[in-house]
Amino acid sequence: MTRFLVVAILLLSAACERSPRPERANILFVLADDLNTRLLPYLPGLAKMLPARGLALQMSIPTPVCAPSRATILTGRYAHNTTVLGNGPLRGGVWAFERTGADKSTFAVWLRDVGYHTGFFGKYLNEQELADHPVPPGWERWVGYGKMKMSRTGYSVIEEDGKQRVVEKEYDSDFFAARANEWLETVPEPFLAMWTPMVPHGPFVPPARHKGRFDGVRFKWPPSFAADERKVAQLTRTRLEMMLGLEDGLRALLATLEKRGLLDRTYVIFTSDHGLFAGEHGFAAGKGESYDETTRVPLFVRGPGVPVGRSDALVASTDLAPTIAAIAGAEVPPNVDGRSILPLLLGEDLAEPRRRVLLEWFDQDGTSPWLAVREANDKFVRMKDGACLHFDVRNDPYEMSPAPCDAEQAKRTSSTLDLLAKCSGAACAEVEFR
């Protein structure tokens, strides 16, 4: 055997160790709701299905509340551009999403334009049933929440005809997982399936089959914990039991893809719309602060060409939509604020790594009580009165020791935030990536 042939065989063997990326890969996007990263060590089943088989990252959420975050995920645009500043009508909500036309430029629309089949199952934006189009543009198959009754076994759903019907006795995340699974059993390639179970968001009732599974578990609280330990522990147990239901649904979806021989041709993306406090910094629950507990969530990706491992790259939820578009070969509109991280998911270096991301929060009047810049190792928060706080998140990961910004930090933070708070499209990248 010649030396040339030996080298060729070795190169071919190395290439086969990682699945080649199909030209028009399928996508399964799973979006949890209110997932605190600290729950993950208690969910080994989720770990086996996702980070053990792909890439694990931490993702920044610019506006940590349901509707604004979901609008950002769907469009790749900051809340100040979608104008979805909060859940209800006073701060935009689904009405602003439609009024500005943001609902007509989501990754579902982009993928439909290039021939993808698209299916949605679960929670979209809060009060989606009151929108002018309760079935948003871009979705070929639609099974979404209607009016959200605060019950896991009594709720309404909206399907393709836009009409609501009541579902009783079937646990909600199980119901939507089953509808997604039925669709995946027969849908032609290429496809985008989005399953968005409303867990571990309240109401805090687990599936009956998982009730009590975490009884007796003692939790290790972070140094920043400052709340009623008994109450937080009970809520945490319930939220973990709810997450076991999510594991069940994901396991079934992956099994269907494997049965059809499509799992190796499908990118599986898992994340949450934002985080939730679990006793940290004195908050027993809730969100809306600049702390990492609400503005950083796990992002797991597995699929063809995705290496197994972890990445410390700074990514944001604005990057999800352009990444999904890149997987599908779809065109991204120029008003998108984020950038594709597909090279990173394929084990390559990004040509221009993200250096910072904007965090923004809005009061009822549309003004911001705080704005922040999150970098890899630092966070700078500007309060409404102009005060600037510096968090050294590398050496103080629990954000317990903020310090006043020095004069140079305050000047730089103010200048950066003034640009980011009004940026759009390429103007955002000019500040965030350079």
C-alpha atoms as one frame of an Amber mdcrd trajectory, in Angstrom:
protein
   0.000   0.000   0.000   1.468   3.322  -1.017   2.081   6.109   1.475  -0.408
   8.307  -0.437  -3.142   5.674  -0.090  -2.499   5.271   3.669  -2.824   9.037
   4.196  -6.010   9.123   2.128  -7.550   6.308   4.174  -6.647   8.036   7.446
  -8.172  11.322   6.286 -11.337   9.546   5.167 -11.591   7.746   8.509 -11.246
  11.016  10.433 -13.888  12.680   8.293 -16.333   9.843   8.931 -16.067  10.256
  12.706 -18.285  13.334  12.447 -21.540  13.163  10.508 -21.403  15.257   7.338
 -23.703  18.238   7.296 -26.646  17.664   4.932 -27.397  20.508   2.561 -30.996
  20.931   3.770 -30.929  19.549   7.277 -34.019  19.196   9.427 -34.408  21.195
  12.636 -36.101  20.330  15.926 -36.216  23.375  18.205 -37.286  22.808  21.814
 -37.961  25.931  23.872 -38.519  25.601  27.619 -40.051  28.366  29.745 -38.455
  29.867  32.884 -35.622  27.326  33.094 -33.100  28.098  35.810 -29.673  26.740
  34.839 -29.194  25.420  38.373 -31.869  22.767  37.729 -29.708  20.993  35.157
 -27.477  18.934  37.497 -30.625  17.206  38.761 -31.723  16.209  35.234 -29.277
  13.549  34.000 -31.786  12.306  31.423 -31.713  15.655  29.644 -27.920  15.664
  29.797 -27.714  12.240  28.126 -29.954  13.331  25.257 -28.341  16.706  24.572
 -24.984  17.965  25.912 -23.552  14.436  26.063 -24.179  14.211  22.307 -23.422
  17.751  21.190 -22.320  21.220  22.137 -23.223  22.994  25.382 -23.177  26.785
  25.653 -24.605  29.538  27.827 -26.789  32.040  25.975 -27.597  35.618  26.963
 -31.243  36.726  26.953 -31.458  40.480  26.284 -34.958  41.005  27.774 -35.763
  38.298  30.333 -39.540  37.979  30.166 -41.740  35.763  27.991 -43.153  37.750
  25.053 -40.157  40.056  24.389 -37.731  37.157  24.600 -39.797  34.933  22.302
 -40.166  37.756  19.786 -36.380  38.159  19.813 -35.808  34.419  19.373 -38.212
  34.263  16.427 -36.867  37.325  14.614 -33.242  37.764  15.715 -34.060  41.335
  16.746 -33.799  43.166  20.050 -36.963  44.141  21.924 -36.413  47.810  21.126
 -36.754  46.835  17.446 -39.665  44.389  17.676 -41.270  46.911  20.120 -42.465
  43.925  22.162 -41.279  45.409  25.449 -43.451  43.330  27.787 -46.205  40.739
  27.856 -49.325  42.910  27.958 -50.737  45.633  25.715 -49.251  48.462  27.781
 -45.761  47.298  26.824 -46.441  45.988  23.361 -47.128  42.288  23.699 -48.367
  40.316  20.726 -50.141  43.440  19.426 -46.847  45.242  18.862 -45.429  42.102
  17.256 -48.157  42.325  14.610 -48.356  46.113  14.371 -44.722  46.469  13.353
 -44.861  43.497  10.985 -42.306  41.561  13.023 -44.588  38.502  12.934 -44.159
  38.394   9.149 -40.368  38.083   9.337 -39.552  35.142  11.578 -37.346  32.146
  10.895 -40.520  30.141  10.153 -41.366  32.519   7.297 -37.796  32.468   5.996
 -37.702  28.657   5.993 -41.103  28.321   4.326 -39.789  30.585   1.579 -37.073
  28.023   0.772 -39.351  24.999   0.855 -39.264  23.820   4.461 -42.280  22.239
   6.122 -42.895  24.006   9.429 -44.795  22.836  12.505 -45.385  24.620  15.809
 -46.612  22.974  19.024 -47.067  24.798  22.333 -46.657  28.337  23.634 -45.935
  31.146  21.170 -46.377  34.677  22.548 -48.559  35.463  25.550 -52.181  36.144
  24.548 -51.547  34.963  20.999 -55.243  34.038  20.826 -56.085  37.786  20.828
 -53.852  38.568  17.853 -55.339  39.502  14.490 -53.766  36.284  13.194 -53.960
  33.662  15.968 -52.078  31.358  13.596 -48.953  33.413  12.780 -47.402  33.573
   9.296 -44.911  30.899   8.353 -46.407  27.874  10.097 -47.803  25.055   7.958
 -48.913  22.962  10.953 -50.055  24.814  14.044 -51.185  23.592  17.450 -50.732
  26.404  19.949 -52.157  27.519  23.250 -55.375  29.445  23.096 -56.546  31.335
  26.145 -54.234  30.082  28.862 -56.265  28.781  31.769 -54.091  28.335  34.810
 -54.500  24.577  34.754 -52.327  21.839  33.350 -55.333  19.659  32.505 -57.900
  22.224  31.351 -56.817  24.641  28.621 -57.688  25.711  25.118 -55.711  25.207
  21.943 -55.759  26.842  18.522 -55.147  24.853  15.357 -54.813  25.725  11.675
 -58.386  26.947  11.318 -57.751  29.567  14.007 -60.559  28.216  16.183 -60.156
  27.361  19.840 -61.130  24.103  21.454 -60.834  22.966  25.032 -58.599  20.070
  26.027 -59.301  18.387  29.333 -57.580  15.662  31.351 -54.465  15.474  29.142
 -51.444  17.167  30.708 -50.575  20.118  28.511 -46.900  19.462  27.725 -47.788
  15.811  26.982 -50.547  16.965  24.620 -48.305  19.258  22.598 -45.494  16.685
  22.517 -47.930  14.101  21.158 -49.127  16.449  18.412 -45.522  17.235  17.477
 -44.706  13.531  17.418 -47.654  12.724  15.150 -46.469  15.376  12.721 -42.874
  14.174  12.781 -43.982  10.631  11.961 -44.994  11.605   8.419 -43.748  15.101
   7.504 -41.479  15.136   4.436 -37.981  16.581   4.574 -36.753  19.212   5.070
 -38.698  20.359   8.116 -38.621  22.668  11.089 -40.472  21.455  14.177 -40.789
  23.774  17.161 -42.021  22.281  20.453 -42.444  24.832  23.231 -43.815  23.223
  26.412 -44.762  25.753  29.089 -42.495  24.158  31.706 -41.125  24.643  34.242
 -43.303  27.804  34.187 -46.345  27.762  36.464 -48.940  26.559  37.229 -46.676
  24.387  39.344 -48.309  21.000  38.913 -46.167  18.099  37.668 -47.410  15.143
  35.632 -48.954  12.652  38.039 -46.424   9.984  37.029 -43.543  12.155  38.260
 -45.067  13.573  41.424 -42.805  12.956  44.402 -39.763  11.947  42.347 -37.584
  14.556  44.085 -38.941  14.146  47.593 -36.051  14.091  50.042 -33.551  15.628
  47.621 -31.360  18.158  49.371 -30.250  21.045  47.220 -26.912  22.779  47.172
 -27.693  26.485  47.183 -25.310  29.041  45.673 -23.561  31.618  47.889 -26.009
  34.258  46.623 -29.007  32.386  48.052 -31.037  34.587  50.415 -34.629  33.338
  50.611 -36.901  30.944  52.514 -35.073  27.652  51.946 -38.086  25.446  52.665
 -40.370  27.246  50.207 -37.755  27.463  47.460 -36.854  23.791  47.906 -40.476
  22.707  47.516 -40.947  24.839  44.420 -37.676  23.539  42.978 -38.767  19.928
  43.489 -42.019  20.598  41.654 -40.269  22.384  38.801 -37.875  19.445  38.438
 -40.806  17.009  38.313 -42.286  19.139  35.535 -38.985  18.974  33.669 -39.150
  15.171  33.781 -42.276  15.536  31.655 -40.254  17.592  29.178 -37.646  14.825
  29.136 -40.376  12.311  28.286 -41.569  14.389  25.354 -38.077  15.009  24.001
 -37.210  11.333  24.312 -40.287  10.428  22.241 -39.487  13.012  19.552 -35.899
  11.790  19.230 -37.116   8.174  19.054 -39.446   9.047  16.178 -36.634  10.755
  14.279 -34.375   7.765  14.876 -37.072   5.321  13.740 -37.418   7.260  10.486
 -33.641   7.341  10.038 -33.623  11.136  10.271 -31.878  11.786  13.578 -28.452
  12.102  11.950 -29.931  14.613   9.490 -31.573  16.773  12.150 -30.229  19.602
  14.290 -31.762  19.511  17.752 -31.679  22.889  19.496 -32.706  23.218  23.134
 -32.885  26.365  25.231 -35.256  28.491  27.331 -36.905  31.847  26.735 -35.217
  33.171  29.896 -34.211  32.093  33.373 -35.867  32.399  36.763 -34.611  33.197
  40.227 -34.623  30.352  42.735 -33.658  32.166  45.917 -30.613  33.949  44.507
 -30.116  37.570  45.585 -33.204  37.336  47.798 -35.635  36.545  44.966 -37.612
  33.370  45.675 -38.808  33.461  42.040 -39.335  36.054  39.309 -37.212  37.640
  36.609 -36.583  41.039  35.059 -33.256  41.793  36.731 -29.857  41.944  35.064
 -28.415  39.035  37.069 -27.289  35.965  35.134 -29.972  33.826  36.775 -32.569
  35.456  34.509 -30.442  36.680  31.579 -28.361  33.525  30.935 -29.795  30.147
  29.944 -28.389  26.869  28.643 -28.156  26.332  24.909 -27.622  22.747  23.740
 -27.214  21.744  20.100 -26.694  18.294  18.639 -26.775  17.240  15.012 -24.682
  16.594  11.908 -21.178  17.972  12.271 -21.713  19.261  15.823 -18.815  18.288
  18.110 -19.316  16.991  21.628 -18.064  19.481  24.179 -18.546  22.886  25.708
 -17.977  26.378  24.392 -17.441  29.592  26.336 -18.315  31.722  23.317 -20.560
  34.678  24.064 -23.819  34.044  22.203 -27.185  35.746  22.447 -30.762  34.822
  21.612 -30.581  37.305  18.719 -28.215  34.777  17.109 -30.719  31.903  17.024
 -32.851  33.042  14.081 -29.897  33.738  11.738 -28.326  30.426  12.793 -31.487
  28.504  11.923 -31.598  30.377   8.613 -27.980  29.414   7.907 -28.732  25.746
   8.559 -31.578  25.920   6.039 -29.803  28.092   3.491 -32.439  30.804   3.900
 -31.841  34.500   3.418 -31.685  36.720   6.506 -33.234  40.209   6.277 -30.848
  43.144   6.832 -32.738  44.319   9.944 -31.716  41.216  11.940 -29.528  42.210
  14.873 -27.818  38.865  15.586 -25.418  36.712  13.583 -25.257  33.031  12.705
 -23.131  30.854  14.980 -23.328  27.852  12.635 -19.531  27.728  12.166 -19.179
  27.406  15.948 -21.709  24.559  15.957 -19.634  22.800  13.307 -16.460  22.989
  15.378 -14.982  25.993  13.603 -13.887  29.387  14.874 -16.162  32.329  14.260
 -14.660  34.879  11.883 -15.853  37.623  14.233 -16.661  36.374  17.740 -19.264
  38.323  19.675 -17.619  40.599  22.251 -20.695  41.976  24.018 -24.471  41.813
  24.141 -27.095  44.335  25.201 -29.413  43.565  28.112 -32.476  45.808  28.234
 -35.551  46.061  30.459 -38.571  48.310  30.157 -41.047  49.891  32.578 -44.729
  50.354  31.766 -43.961  53.751  30.187 -41.359  52.221  27.866 -38.361  53.691
  29.679 -35.575  51.519  31.039 -34.909  51.244  34.779 -31.611  49.617  33.852
 -29.545  48.775  30.787 -26.511  46.505  30.758 -23.645  45.317  28.619 -22.689
  41.661  29.119 -19.178  40.693  28.040 -17.383  37.385  28.448 -15.857  38.280
  31.810 -17.594  41.487  32.861 -21.014  43.056  33.122 -21.689  46.787  33.279
 -25.114  47.970  34.444 -26.354  51.545  34.054 -29.251  52.457  36.314 -31.971
  54.956  35.459 -30.249  57.649  37.553 -27.034  57.153  35.573 -25.176  55.185
  38.233 -22.877  52.536  36.744 -22.109  49.177  38.400 -19.352  46.763  37.406
 -19.650  42.997  37.949 -16.469  40.966  37.516 -18.290  37.781  36.495 -15.090
  35.807  36.020 -13.948  36.199  39.613 -17.404  36.818  41.085 -19.657  34.384
  39.160 -22.505  34.787  41.647 -22.506  38.570  41.195 -22.319  39.268  44.897
 -19.794  42.102  44.864 -20.677  44.827  42.366 -18.413  47.854  42.395 -19.054
  51.383  41.156 -17.623  51.817  37.660 -14.488  53.906  37.544 -14.579  57.028
  35.389 -13.294  55.266  32.268 -15.659  52.291  32.683 -18.637  54.610  33.195
 -17.779  56.631  30.100 -17.271  53.576  27.927 -20.427  51.870  29.244 -22.559
  54.937  28.635 -21.224  55.339  25.098 -21.768  51.642  24.283 -25.278  51.571
  25.724 -26.294  54.743  23.902 -25.384  53.007  20.648 -26.830  49.585  21.438
 -30.122  50.811  22.881 -31.064  52.271  19.483 -29.144  50.026  17.103 -30.620
  47.892  14.338 -29.129  45.306  11.992 -25.525  45.933  10.988 -25.271  48.866
  13.406 -25.666  46.415  16.302 -22.903  44.201  14.938 -20.597  47.196  14.632
 -20.756  47.599  18.405 -21.143  43.983  19.519 -18.560  42.223  17.380 -15.779
  44.806  17.099
